[in-house]
Amino acid sequence: MMRNCINLQLINTGMTPSAVESLGIIKNSHEIWRRGVVVQRLVNDEQFTALMDFLSHAIILVDSQAQVVSVNKAAEGLFNLTNDSVVGKPVTEIGVISPLVEVLTTCDPLELRREHHRDKILMANHLPLYQDNALVGAVSSYVDVTAEDHLEQRLIRLQGAGKVLDAILENSNDGIWVLDGSGKVLMVSKSWEAFTGIKREELLGRSVYDVVKEGHISDSAALHVMSECEKNSTIYQTRTGKRLLDTSVPVFDKHGNIWRIISNVRDVTELEEVKSKLEKAEGNARRIEEELRLLRKLEFEKDELMVVQSEVMRDIVDQTTHIARTDVPVLLLGESGVGKSVLARLIHTYSQRAEGPFIRFNCGTLPEDLVEAELFGKKSKIGVFELANKGTLFLDEISELPILLQNKVLQAINSQVIERTDGTVVGDLNVRVIAATNKDLEAKIKQKEFNKDFYYTLNTISILVPPLRKRQEDITPLANHFLQFFNKKYKMAKIFAPGAISVMNYYDWPENVRELKQVIERSIVTIPGRIIRGKHLPIQRDIENGTQQELPLLDRARQDVERKLINEALKRFGSSYKAARALGVTQPTIVRKAKKYNIKWDNQKQ
């Protein structure tokens, strides 16, 4: 028998494509056919068919009469034909120039031939097939080498593919390991050894389950791939303390079963440290940005708070500067627009936290599903609690905070520990909380809309800021202050006529200081002349139409009743302590009110 022919004695070996490959058999078609297939018996064998279709080479198999017995999928694609359409036909009639008739005639193999098929350049081998020294057929194998400039380069690359793969495994900065479908380790790169401190000899042939169980690594993406049958990325820690990003990809066989798992592992220890520093830097940047924004916004508001003429506001400012020295929570109460946010800023300014951040968060401006992430942070962004560390967190419109989050905020205030939405726990915080609302929280507690414990924690100290209509002494000073501010802002020099001041003092200001500010700004911008008169003010129409509430008159009536009650109590009990107890208020309140109404009593020092 000639040297370069195929002796087909290995009939139906039962070897699967994966088994053939794992033995290193699939190097080229010539090598495969030297292992042997039988034309008549193997052509209908499922394993043989799978092996044929597994090959990247195009294969045409004929019997001893040069009639086509089988073509594989690669041949179907290369020659644009189908197996069913050519089986049983002479090989000379299938549209492929084939020397198999010559091979059957001479019994000589034709190897490493450069052939052309239409616009393709092919490298071909044509070999006779023998069984029991009898010629039973012939086979052609083709490789499309059109893209290669030279046949020699193609051969070198094919022969060196294994060496290139080895070089990649040995020199890649990423760790690579390959497992079979059951999790058995087949291949380990040099970098993977370095990452884990485990020699490849200790891993090859072992199960990934054992590697994790023994604590060499805390997890493996390959485990998730085997259970979920899809790509997975996992960060885990090695016994040496390194943190690795493991991305594992499944390779499936034709039956949809996992055949191989290729895992690419990258050391992210330094990356995570850099990420942590970056998050901290971003947090600092966000804190600074928030501070600058608030400073710009409150540059005027801070001055505004100091423009107080009424006794009640002077008392509030005194109380504010006193409680600022402590770290207890403060609850600011009052109608919308009275200046609660400015008062919160004043508490921060006079506190020992003045050098720290002042972070304002409005609980009513975001959808409920976003509030938690903004308060406590998420994986890629820290929340306002962390931003306010070593400073003050001002929770405005606290009544709008979802009740499910109220308990979490309460725990954060008490423990100074928060949990981000991704489960990360951040402790050792140092945050003072100031809250504000224009709603009746006790009523909301009765309606099951506010957490009772949360309310009592916030209400450790409460300050009620009265509406502007109840401190009319502040209207004129505030109006002049706003006039000066907006004149400077818009480079104007407008003044109030006496009638404008009278209108502003008569109006009840339902939106309080905020409305006063807006009215004056609008007047300065829209009135063409220099003098702002009462008729120019938009509130004049409300007064003329009678749409404003007659609260100044009611307020005077209330003050008359209050004066009479305090005067009667002091005369009856002769002591501010006893009078306060009888009226249900504090002793300082009785003293302040008596001074306001010029009430004298015996034993006035008591």
KACORRA-V361357 format. One record per residue. N is the residue number from 1. RES is the residue in three letters. PHI is phi in whole degrees, -180 to 180 (999 if undefined). NEAR is the number of other ideal C-beta (glycine too) atoms within 12 Angstrom. Layout:
n->N res->RES phi->PHI near->NEAR
n->N res->RES phi->PHI near->NEAR
This chain:
n->1 res->MET phi->999 near->19
n->2 res->MET phi->-71 near->19
n->3 res->ARG phi->-65 near->13
n->4 res->ASN phi->-97 near->23
n->5 res->CYS phi->-138 near->33
n->6 res->ILE phi->-113 near->38
n->7 res->ASN phi->-94 near->26
n->8 res->LEU phi->-93 near->35
n->9 res->GLN phi->-103 near->21
n->10 res->LEU phi->-85 near->22
n->11 res->ILE phi->-87 near->23
n->12 res->ASN phi->49 near->20
n->13 res->THR phi->-70 near->23
n->14 res->GLY phi->79 near->15
n->15 res->MET phi->-85 near->26
n->16 res->THR phi->-81 near->25
n->17 res->PRO phi->-56 near->27
n->18 res->SER phi->-66 near->26
n->19 res->ALA phi->-68 near->21
n->20 res->VAL phi->-59 near->28
n->21 res->GLU phi->-66 near->25
n->22 res->SER phi->-63 near->18
n->23 res->LEU phi->-85 near->16
n->24 res->GLY phi->80 near->13
n->25 res->ILE phi->-74 near->26
n->26 res->ILE phi->-78 near->29
n->27 res->LYS phi->-111 near->21
n->28 res->ASN phi->-155 near->29
n->29 res->SER phi->-62 near->38
n->30 res->HIS phi->-61 near->30
n->31 res->GLU phi->-61 near->23
n->32 res->ILE phi->-63 near->34
n->33 res->TRP phi->-70 near->42
n->34 res->ARG phi->-67 near->27
n->35 res->ARG phi->-74 near->28
n->36 res->GLY phi->97 near->30
n->37 res->VAL phi->-138 near->41
n->38 res->VAL phi->-105 near->32
n->39 res->VAL phi->-60 near->33
n->40 res->GLN phi->-77 near->22
n->41 res->ARG phi->-98 near->21
n->42 res->LEU phi->-96 near->33
n->43 res->VAL phi->-63 near->34
n->44 res->ASN phi->-98 near->17
n->45 res->ASP phi->-76 near->22
n->46 res->GLU phi->-62 near->17
n->47 res->GLN phi->-66 near->25
n->48 res->PHE phi->-63 near->37
n->49 res->THR phi->-61 near->25
n->50 res->ALA phi->-63 near->24
n->51 res->LEU phi->-65 near->36
n->52 res->MET phi->-58 near->37
n->53 res->ASP phi->-72 near->25
n->54 res->PHE phi->-72 near->28
n->55 res->LEU phi->-70 near->35
n->56 res->SER phi->-84 near->26
n->57 res->HIS phi->-78 near->36
n->58 res->ALA phi->-80 near->38
n->59 res->ILE phi->-122 near->46
n->60 res->ILE phi->-121 near->48
n->61 res->LEU phi->-116 near->44
n->62 res->VAL phi->-123 near->41
n->63 res->ASP phi->-89 near->29
n->64 res->SER phi->-69 near->25
n->65 res->GLN phi->-98 near->21
n->66 res->ALA phi->66 near->31
n->67 res->GLN phi->-95 near->26
n->68 res->VAL phi->-68 near->39
n->69 res->VAL phi->-100 near->39
n->70 res->SER phi->-164 near->37
n->71 res->VAL phi->-129 near->41
n->72 res->ASN phi->-90 near->38
n->73 res->LYS phi->-62 near->24
n->74 res->ALA phi->-62 near->26
n->75 res->ALA phi->-69 near->41
n->76 res->GLU phi->-59 near->26
n->77 res->GLY phi->-71 near->20
n->78 res->LEU phi->-70 near->34
n->79 res->PHE phi->-104 near->32
n->80 res->ASN phi->57 near->18
n->81 res->LEU phi->-142 near->26
n->82 res->THR phi->-124 near->19
n->83 res->ASN phi->-60 near->28
n->84 res->ASP phi->-65 near->12
n->85 res->SER phi->-79 near->17
n->86 res->VAL phi->-115 near->29
n->87 res->VAL phi->-61 near->24
n->88 res->GLY phi->93 near->20
n->89 res->LYS phi->-88 near->25
n->90 res->PRO phi->-62 near->22
n->91 res->VAL phi->-63 near->38
n->92 res->THR phi->-76 near->21
n->93 res->GLU phi->-112 near->18
n->94 res->ILE phi->-101 near->30
n->95 res->GLY phi->84 near->22
n->96 res->VAL phi->-122 near->35
n->97 res->ILE phi->-72 near->24
n->98 res->SER phi->-130 near->39
n->99 res->PRO phi->-91 near->30
n->100 res->LEU phi->-65 near->42
n->101 res->VAL phi->-61 near->25
n->102 res->GLU phi->-64 near->22
n->103 res->VAL phi->-64 near->35
n->104 res->LEU phi->-66 near->33
n->105 res->THR phi->-76 near->17
n->106 res->THR phi->-94 near->19
n->107 res->CYS phi->61 near->27
n->108 res->ASP phi->-103 near->21
n->109 res->PRO phi->-74 near->32
n->110 res->LEU phi->-119 near->31
n->111 res->GLU phi->-115 near->27
n->112 res->LEU phi->50 near->25
n->113 res->ARG phi->-94 near->25
n->114 res->ARG phi->-92 near->24
n->115 res->GLU phi->-126 near->30
n->116 res->HIS phi->-122 near->17
n->117 res->HIS phi->-133 near->28
n->118 res->ARG phi->55 near->15
n->119 res->ASP phi->-99 near->11
n->120 res->LYS phi->-107 near->24
n->121 res->ILE phi->-106 near->23
n->122 res->LEU phi->-119 near->35
n->123 res->MET phi->-104 near->35
n->124 res->ALA phi->-128 near->39
n->125 res->ASN phi->-128 near->37
n->126 res->HIS phi->-127 near->44
n->127 res->LEU phi->-130 near->44
n->128 res->PRO phi->-76 near->42
n->129 res->LEU phi->-116 near->41
n->130 res->TYR phi->-122 near->30
n->131 res->GLN phi->-144 near->26
n->132 res->ASP phi->54 near->13
n->133 res->ASN phi->65 near->15
n->134 res->ALA phi->-111 near->19
n->135 res->LEU phi->-69 near->30
n->136 res->VAL phi->-114 near->33
n->137 res->GLY phi->163 near->40
n->138 res->ALA phi->-152 near->42
n->139 res->VAL phi->-139 near->52
n->140 res->SER phi->-118 near->50
n->141 res->SER phi->-125 near->41
n->142 res->TYR phi->-127 near->41
n->143 res->VAL phi->-126 near->35
n->144 res->ASP phi->-78 near->27
n->145 res->VAL phi->-115 near->29
n->146 res->THR phi->-57 near->20
n->147 res->ALA phi->-73 near->14
n->148 res->GLU phi->-92 near->20
n->149 res->ASP phi->-72 near->12
n->150 res->HIS phi->-137 near->14
n->151 res->LEU phi->-61 near->21
n->152 res->GLU phi->-63 near->15
n->153 res->GLN phi->-65 near->15
n->154 res->ARG phi->-63 near->24
n->155 res->LEU phi->-64 near->18
n->156 res->ILE phi->-63 near->15
n->157 res->ARG phi->-68 near->19
n->158 res->LEU phi->-65 near->26
n->159 res->GLN phi->-70 near->15
n->160 res->GLY phi->-94 near->15
n->161 res->ALA phi->-58 near->18
n->162 res->GLY phi->-63 near->15
n->163 res->LYS phi->-66 near->15
n->164 res->VAL phi->-63 near->16
n->165 res->LEU phi->-61 near->17
n->166 res->ASP phi->-61 near->16
n->167 res->ALA phi->-65 near->14
n->168 res->ILE phi->-63 near->20
n->169 res->LEU phi->-62 near->27
n->170 res->GLU phi->-82 near->21
n->171 res->ASN phi->-116 near->17
n->172 res->SER phi->-68 near->24
n->173 res->ASN phi->-70 near->18
n->174 res->ASP phi->-85 near->25
n->175 res->GLY phi->-81 near->39
n->176 res->ILE phi->-129 near->34
n->177 res->TRP phi->-141 near->42
n->178 res->VAL phi->-119 near->33
n->179 res->LEU phi->-124 near->38
n->180 res->ASP phi->-86 near->31
n->181 res->GLY phi->-64 near->26
n->182 res->SER phi->-94 near->21
n->183 res->GLY phi->96 near->33
n->184 res->LYS phi->-80 near->26
n->185 res->VAL phi->-76 near->36
n->186 res->LEU phi->-107 near->31
n->187 res->MET phi->-151 near->28
n->188 res->VAL phi->-137 near->34
n->189 res->SER phi->-87 near->33
n->190 res->LYS phi->-65 near->24
n->191 res->SER phi->-65 near->26
n->192 res->TRP phi->-64 near->40
n->193 res->GLU phi->-60 near->28
n->194 res->ALA phi->-66 near->24
n->195 res->PHE phi->-64 near->36
n->196 res->THR phi->-99 near->38
n->197 res->GLY phi->76 near->20
n->198 res->ILE phi->-111 near->30
n->199 res->LYS phi->-72 near->16
n->200 res->ARG phi->-63 near->27
n->201 res->GLU phi->-61 near->11
n->202 res->GLU phi->-80 near->18
n->203 res->LEU phi->-107 near->33
n->204 res->LEU phi->-56 near->21
n->205 res->GLY phi->86 near->19
n->206 res->ARG phi->-93 near->26
n->207 res->SER phi->-88 near->23
n->208 res->VAL phi->-63 near->38
n->209 res->TYR phi->-59 near->21
n->210 res->ASP phi->-69 near->20
n->211 res->VAL phi->-61 near->35
n->212 res->VAL phi->-73 near->29
n->213 res->LYS phi->-61 near->16
n->214 res->GLU phi->-81 near->18
n->215 res->GLY phi->86 near->17
n->216 res->HIS phi->-64 near->31
n->217 res->ILE phi->-136 near->37
n->218 res->SER phi->-83 near->24
n->219 res->ASP phi->-165 near->28
n->220 res->SER phi->-154 near->41
n->221 res->ALA phi->-64 near->36
n->222 res->ALA phi->-61 near->44
n->223 res->LEU phi->-62 near->29
n->224 res->HIS phi->-70 near->27
n->225 res->VAL phi->-62 near->33
n->226 res->MET phi->-65 near->29
n->227 res->SER phi->-88 near->18
n->228 res->GLU phi->-108 near->17
n->229 res->CYS phi->58 near->20
n->230 res->GLU phi->-153 near->17
n->231 res->LYS phi->-56 near->22
n->232 res->ASN phi->-145 near->27
n->233 res->SER phi->-124 near->24
n->234 res->THR phi->-141 near->28
n->235 res->ILE phi->-104 near->26
n->236 res->TYR phi->-139 near->36
n->237 res->GLN phi->-115 near->25
n->238 res->THR phi->-93 near->31
n->239 res->ARG phi->-63 near->18
n->240 res->THR phi->-83 near->19
n->241 res->GLY phi->96 near->16
n->242 res->LYS phi->-79 near->31
n->243 res->ARG phi->-106 near->27
n->244 res->LEU phi->-118 near->40
n->245 res->LEU phi->-97 near->29
n->246 res->ASP phi->-108 near->43
n->247 res->THR phi->-113 near->29
n->248 res->SER phi->-116 near->38
n->249 res->VAL phi->-124 near->25
n->250 res->PRO phi->-83 near->31
n->251 res->VAL phi->-117 near->25
n->252 res->PHE phi->-101 near->18
n->253 res->ASP phi->-86 near->20
n->254 res->LYS phi->-68 near->18
n->255 res->HIS phi->-90 near->13
n->256 res->GLY phi->85 near->11
n->257 res->ASN phi->-91 near->18
n->258 res->ILE phi->-69 near->29
n->259 res->TRP phi->-97 near->29
n->260 res->ARG phi->-140 near->29
n->261 res->ILE phi->-126 near->40
n->262 res->ILE phi->-105 near->31
n->263 res->SER phi->-113 near->47
n->264 res->ASN phi->-110 near->31
n->265 res->VAL phi->-118 near->38
n->266 res->ARG phi->-127 near->29
n->267 res->ASP phi->-77 near->28
n->268 res->VAL phi->-113 near->26
n->269 res->THR phi->-58 near->21
n->270 res->GLU phi->-68 near->15
n->271 res->LEU phi->-62 near->17
n->272 res->GLU phi->-68 near->20
n->273 res->GLU phi->-65 near->15
n->274 res->VAL phi->-65 near->13
n->275 res->LYS phi->-61 near->19
n->276 res->SER phi->-62 near->19
n->277 res->LYS phi->-65 near->14
n->278 res->LEU phi->-65 near->17
n->279 res->GLU phi->-61 near->26
n->280 res->LYS phi->-65 near->19
n->281 res->ALA phi->-65 near->15
n->282 res->GLU phi->-64 near->20
n->283 res->GLY phi->-63 near->28
n->284 res->ASN phi->-64 near->20
n->285 res->ALA phi->-64 near->18
n->286 res->ARG phi->-66 near->25
n->287 res->ARG phi->-64 near->29
n->288 res->ILE phi->-64 near->19
n->289 res->GLU phi->-61 near->17
n->290 res->GLU phi->-65 near->28
n->291 res->GLU phi->-64 near->27
n->292 res->LEU phi->-63 near->16
n->293 res->ARG phi->-61 near->17
n->294 res->LEU phi->-69 near->31
n->295 res->LEU phi->-63 near->20
n->296 res->ARG phi->-65 near->13
n->297 res->LYS phi->-70 near->18
n->298 res->LEU phi->-96 near->27
n->299 res->GLU phi->-55 near->17
n->300 res->PHE phi->-82 near->27
n->301 res->GLU phi->-64 near->31
n->302 res->LYS phi->-65 near->26
n->303 res->ASP phi->-68 near->21
n->304 res->GLU phi->-59 near->36
n->305 res->LEU phi->-63 near->33
n->306 res->MET phi->-75 near->24
n->307 res->VAL phi->-84 near->33
n->308 res->VAL phi->-127 near->32
n->309 res->GLN phi->-120 near->21
n->310 res->SER phi->-72 near->26
n->311 res->GLU phi->-65 near->24
n->312 res->VAL phi->-63 near->31
n->313 res->MET phi->-74 near->37
n->314 res->ARG phi->-64 near->22
n->315 res->ASP phi->-63 near->26
n->316 res->ILE phi->-65 near->34
n->317 res->VAL phi->-63 near->29
n->318 res->ASP phi->-62 near->19
n->319 res->GLN phi->-63 near->29
n->320 res->THR phi->-63 near->34
n->321 res->THR phi->-66 near->23
n->322 res->HIS phi->-75 near->20
n->323 res->ILE phi->-74 near->29
n->324 res->ALA phi->-62 near->29
n->325 res->ARG phi->-73 near->19
n->326 res->THR phi->-99 near->20
n->327 res->ASP phi->-115 near->26
n->328 res->VAL phi->-71 near->22
n->329 res->PRO phi->-62 near->35
n->330 res->VAL phi->-129 near->40
n->331 res->LEU phi->-113 near->38
n->332 res->LEU phi->-99 near->39
n->333 res->LEU phi->-116 near->31
n->334 res->GLY phi->149 near->34
n->335 res->GLU phi->-65 near->29
n->336 res->SER phi->-64 near->26
n->337 res->GLY phi->89 near->28
n->338 res->VAL phi->-83 near->38
n->339 res->GLY phi->108 near->44
n->340 res->LYS phi->-65 near->42
n->341 res->SER phi->-67 near->38
n->342 res->VAL phi->-67 near->43
n->343 res->LEU phi->-65 near->43
n->344 res->ALA phi->-61 near->44
n->345 res->ARG phi->-65 near->40
n->346 res->LEU phi->-65 near->39
n->347 res->ILE phi->-59 near->44
n->348 res->HIS phi->-63 near->41
n->349 res->THR phi->-63 near->29
n->350 res->TYR phi->-90 near->25
n->351 res->SER phi->-91 near->28
n->352 res->GLN phi->-74 near->18
n->353 res->ARG phi->-96 near->29
n->354 res->ALA phi->-56 near->21
n->355 res->GLU phi->-80 near->13
n->356 res->GLY phi->-87 near->24
n->357 res->PRO phi->-74 near->37
n->358 res->PHE phi->-117 near->41
n->359 res->ILE phi->-112 near->40
n->360 res->ARG phi->-104 near->36
n->361 res->PHE phi->-133 near->41
n->362 res->ASN phi->-91 near->24
n->363 res->CYS phi->-72 near->34
n->364 res->GLY phi->-109 near->21
n->365 res->THR phi->-98 near->16
n->366 res->LEU phi->-114 near->21
n->367 res->PRO phi->-60 near->13
n->368 res->GLU phi->-56 near->18
n->369 res->ASP phi->-74 near->13
n->370 res->LEU phi->-101 near->19
n->371 res->VAL phi->-62 near->30
n->372 res->GLU phi->-60 near->31
n->373 res->ALA phi->-65 near->26
n->374 res->GLU phi->-69 near->33
n->375 res->LEU phi->-72 near->40
n->376 res->PHE phi->-109 near->36
n->377 res->GLY phi->89 near->32
n->378 res->LYS phi->-139 near->23
n->379 res->LYS phi->-59 near->16
n->380 res->SER phi->-103 near->16
n->381 res->LYS phi->-156 near->24
n->382 res->ILE phi->-82 near->36
n->383 res->GLY phi->-94 near->40
n->384 res->VAL phi->-70 near->39
n->385 res->PHE phi->-62 near->42
n->386 res->GLU phi->-70 near->39
n->387 res->LEU phi->-61 near->40
n->388 res->ALA phi->-88 near->40
n->389 res->ASN phi->-56 near->31
n->390 res->LYS phi->67 near->27
n->391 res->GLY phi->-144 near->37
n->392 res->THR phi->-126 near->42
n->393 res->LEU phi->-110 near->47
n->394 res->PHE phi->-102 near->42
n->395 res->LEU phi->-97 near->45
n->396 res->ASP phi->-83 near->33
n->397 res->GLU phi->51 near->25
n->398 res->ILE phi->-62 near->46
n->399 res->SER phi->-66 near->33
n->400 res->GLU phi->-90 near->28
n->401 res->LEU phi->-67 near->39
n->402 res->PRO phi->-54 near->25
n->403 res->ILE phi->-62 near->27
n->404 res->LEU phi->-68 near->17
n->405 res->LEU phi->-92 near->34
n->406 res->GLN phi->-61 near->35
n->407 res->ASN phi->-67 near->21
n->408 res->LYS phi->-68 near->27
n->409 res->VAL phi->-67 near->40
n->410 res->LEU phi->-59 near->28
n->411 res->GLN phi->-62 near->24
n->412 res->ALA phi->-66 near->37
n->413 res->ILE phi->-64 near->36
n->414 res->ASN phi->-76 near->21
n->415 res->SER phi->-99 near->20
n->416 res->GLN phi->57 near->23
n->417 res->VAL phi->-130 near->22
n->418 res->ILE phi->-126 near->37
n->419 res->GLU phi->-123 near->26
n->420 res->ARG phi->-67 near->27
n->421 res->THR phi->-68 near->25
n->422 res->ASP phi->-90 near->17
n->423 res->GLY phi->97 near->12
n->424 res->THR phi->-69 near->21
n->425 res->VAL phi->-99 near->19
n->426 res->VAL phi->-121 near->30
n->427 res->GLY phi->-119 near->18
n->428 res->ASP phi->58 near->13
n->429 res->LEU phi->-85 near->31
n->430 res->ASN phi->-144 near->25
n->431 res->VAL phi->-126 near->40
n->432 res->ARG phi->-96 near->39
n->433 res->VAL phi->-111 near->46
n->434 res->ILE phi->-119 near->46
n->435 res->ALA phi->-120 near->47
n->436 res->ALA phi->-144 near->44
n->437 res->THR phi->-158 near->40
n->438 res->ASN phi->-110 near->30
n->439 res->LYS phi->-107 near->27
n->440 res->ASP phi->-86 near->18
n->441 res->LEU phi->-69 near->33
n->442 res->GLU phi->-64 near->19
n->443 res->ALA phi->-67 near->14
n->444 res->LYS phi->-69 near->23
n->445 res->ILE phi->-64 near->22
n->446 res->LYS phi->-63 near->12
n->447 res->GLN phi->-87 near->14
n->448 res->LYS phi->63 near->11
n->449 res->GLU phi->-110 near->23
n->450 res->PHE phi->-146 near->36
n->451 res->ASN phi->-73 near->28
n->452 res->LYS phi->-63 near->21
n->453 res->ASP phi->-63 near->18
n->454 res->PHE phi->-62 near->36
n->455 res->TYR phi->-62 near->33
n->456 res->TYR phi->-67 near->21
n->457 res->THR phi->-68 near->30
n->458 res->LEU phi->-67 near->38
n->459 res->ASN phi->-87 near->27
n->460 res->THR phi->-53 near->22
n->461 res->ILE phi->-132 near->27
n->462 res->SER phi->-124 near->29
n->463 res->ILE phi->-130 near->37
n->464 res->LEU phi->-97 near->28
n->465 res->VAL phi->-92 near->40
n->466 res->PRO phi->-72 near->31
n->467 res->PRO phi->-69 near->35
n->468 res->LEU phi->-63 near->44
n->469 res->ARG phi->-67 near->35
n->470 res->LYS phi->-99 near->29
n->471 res->ARG phi->-143 near->35
n->472 res->GLN phi->-63 near->32
n->473 res->GLU phi->-62 near->22
n->474 res->ASP phi->-88 near->38
n->475 res->ILE phi->-65 near->40
n->476 res->THR phi->-64 near->28
n->477 res->PRO phi->-59 near->28
n->478 res->LEU phi->-66 near->42
n->479 res->ALA phi->-61 near->40
n->480 res->ASN phi->-65 near->25
n->481 res->HIS phi->-65 near->29
n->482 res->PHE phi->-63 near->36
n->483 res->LEU phi->-59 near->35
n->484 res->GLN phi->-63 near->24
n->485 res->PHE phi->-65 near->25
n->486 res->PHE phi->-76 near->29
n->487 res->ASN phi->-59 near->23
n->488 res->LYS phi->-67 near->17
n->489 res->LYS phi->-65 near->18
n->490 res->TYR phi->-101 near->19
n->491 res->LYS phi->57 near->10
n->492 res->MET phi->-127 near->24
n->493 res->ALA phi->-143 near->15
n->494 res->LYS phi->-85 near->31
n->495 res->ILE phi->-135 near->23
n->496 res->PHE phi->-92 near->32
n->497 res->ALA phi->-80 near->22
n->498 res->PRO phi->-54 near->15
n->499 res->GLY phi->-64 near->19
n->500 res->ALA phi->-66 near->33
n->501 res->ILE phi->-63 near->26
n->502 res->SER phi->-64 near->22
n->503 res->VAL phi->-62 near->34
n->504 res->MET phi->-66 near->42
n->505 res->ASN phi->-76 near->29
n->506 res->TYR phi->-83 near->26
n->507 res->TYR phi->-69 near->35
n->508 res->ASP phi->-91 near->31
n->509 res->TRP phi->50 near->40
n->510 res->PRO phi->-62 near->23
n->511 res->GLU phi->-98 near->24
n->512 res->ASN phi->65 near->32
n->513 res->VAL phi->-60 near->42
n->514 res->ARG phi->-59 near->28
n->515 res->GLU phi->-69 near->33
n->516 res->LEU phi->-58 near->44
n->517 res->LYS phi->-61 near->32
n->518 res->GLN phi->-66 near->22
n->519 res->VAL phi->-63 near->40
n->520 res->ILE phi->-70 near->43
n->521 res->GLU phi->-62 near->27
n->522 res->ARG phi->-63 near->20
n->523 res->SER phi->-65 near->38
n->524 res->ILE phi->-63 near->34
n->525 res->VAL phi->-77 near->19
n->526 res->THR phi->-98 near->19
n->527 res->ILE phi->-81 near->28
n->528 res->PRO phi->-70 near->12
n->529 res->GLY phi->-78 near->16
n->530 res->ARG phi->-85 near->17
n->531 res->ILE phi->-98 near->22
n->532 res->ILE phi->-95 near->38
n->533 res->ARG phi->-103 near->22
n->534 res->GLY phi->-58 near->27
n->535 res->LYS phi->-68 near->20
n->536 res->HIS phi->-76 near->29
n->537 res->LEU phi->-78 near->36
n->538 res->PRO phi->-62 near->27
n->539 res->ILE phi->-74 near->33
n->540 res->GLN phi->-61 near->24
n->541 res->ARG phi->-65 near->17
n->542 res->ASP phi->-64 near->22
n->543 res->ILE phi->-68 near->25
n->544 res->GLU phi->-67 near->16
n->545 res->ASN phi->-84 near->10
n->546 res->GLY phi->71 near->10
n->547 res->THR phi->-85 near->15
n->548 res->GLN phi->-82 near->23
n->549 res->GLN phi->-75 near->17
n->550 res->GLU phi->-86 near->16
n->551 res->LEU phi->-74 near->22
n->552 res->PRO phi->-58 near->24
n->553 res->LEU phi->-66 near->15
n->554 res->LEU phi->-64 near->15
n->555 res->ASP phi->-66 near->22
n->556 res->ARG phi->-65 near->16
n->557 res->ALA phi->-64 near->14
n->558 res->ARG phi->-63 near->17
n->559 res->GLN phi->-64 near->20
n->560 res->ASP phi->-62 near->15
n->561 res->VAL phi->-64 near->17
n->562 res->GLU phi->-63 near->25
n->563 res->ARG phi->-61 near->21
n->564 res->LYS phi->-65 near->18
n->565 res->LEU phi->-64 near->25
n->566 res->ILE phi->-67 near->33
n->567 res->ASN phi->-62 near->24
n->568 res->GLU phi->-67 near->19
n->569 res->ALA phi->-66 near->30
n->570 res->LEU phi->-67 near->33
n->571 res->LYS phi->-68 near->22
n->572 res->ARG phi->-74 near->16
n->573 res->PHE phi->-98 near->23
n->574 res->GLY phi->67 near->19
n->575 res->SER phi->-146 near->23
n->576 res->SER phi->-67 near->33
n->577 res->TYR phi->-64 near->22
n->578 res->LYS phi->-68 near->19
n->579 res->ALA phi->-64 near->33
n->580 res->ALA phi->-63 near->25
n->581 res->ARG phi->-64 near->16
n->582 res->ALA phi->-68 near->21
n->583 res->LEU phi->-91 near->26
n->584 res->GLY phi->76 near->12
n->585 res->VAL phi->-130 near->21
n->586 res->THR phi->-85 near->17
n->587 res->GLN phi->-63 near->24
n->588 res->PRO phi->-60 near->17
n->589 res->THR phi->-65 near->26
n->590 res->ILE phi->-62 near->33
n->591 res->VAL phi->-63 near->26
n->592 res->ARG phi->-64 near->25
n->593 res->LYS phi->-67 near->31
n->594 res->ALA phi->-62 near->32
n->595 res->LYS phi->-66 near->22
n->596 res->LYS phi->-62 near->22
n->597 res->TYR phi->-95 near->22
n->598 res->ASN phi->57 near->11
n->599 res->ILE phi->-96 near->25
n->600 res->LYS phi->-110 near->15
n->601 res->TRP phi->-152 near->26
n->602 res->ASP phi->-66 near->15
n->603 res->ASN phi->52 near->15
n->604 res->GLN phi->-64 near->17
n->605 res->LYS phi->-78 near->11
n->606 res->GLN phi->-92 near->18
